[in-house]
């Protein structure tokens, strides 16, 4: 993000990370909602049993 803000590149960022810079005008959005970037996210975990909170989070995933 630092390089994008200084004019030396592009950044692919989550909106939550970019929103302050967008509001301040130090970043501008290049892509629009009409130009989605497909992404596949895979989650991996240790095969052994984890704590209750981790097990509950894992069980809640689709």
GIHULIN-V301004 format. One record per residue. N is the residue number from 0. RES is the residue in three letters. D_FIRST is the distance of its C-alpha to the first C-alpha in Angstrom with 1 decimal. Layout:
n,res,d_first
N,RES,D_FIRST
N,RES,D_FIRST
This chain:
n,res,d_first
0,UNK,0.0
1,UNK,3.8
2,UNK,5.5
3,UNK,5.1
4,UNK,6.1
5,UNK,8.6
6,UNK,9.9
7,UNK,9.8
8,UNK,8.6
9,UNK,7.7
10,UNK,5.7
11,UNK,8.3
12,UNK,7.8
13,UNK,10.8
14,UNK,12.0
15,UNK,12.6
16,UNK,9.1
17,UNK,8.2
18,UNK,11.7
19,UNK,11.8
20,UNK,9.3
21,UNK,11.4
22,UNK,14.5
23,UNK,13.8
24,UNK,13.3
25,UNK,10.2
26,UNK,8.8
27,UNK,11.6
28,UNK,12.4
29,UNK,13.7
30,UNK,15.5
31,UNK,18.2
32,UNK,20.2
33,UNK,22.7
34,UNK,20.3
35,UNK,19.6
36,UNK,18.0
37,UNK,20.5
38,UNK,19.5
39,UNK,22.0
40,UNK,21.3
41,UNK,23.9
42,UNK,24.6
43,UNK,26.6
44,UNK,28.5
45,UNK,31.1
46,UNK,34.5
47,UNK,36.3
48,UNK,36.7
49,UNK,34.0
50,UNK,34.4
51,UNK,35.5
52,UNK,32.2
53,UNK,30.5
54,UNK,33.6
55,UNK,33.5
56,UNK,29.9
57,UNK,30.6
58,UNK,33.8
59,UNK,32.2
60,UNK,30.0
61,UNK,31.4
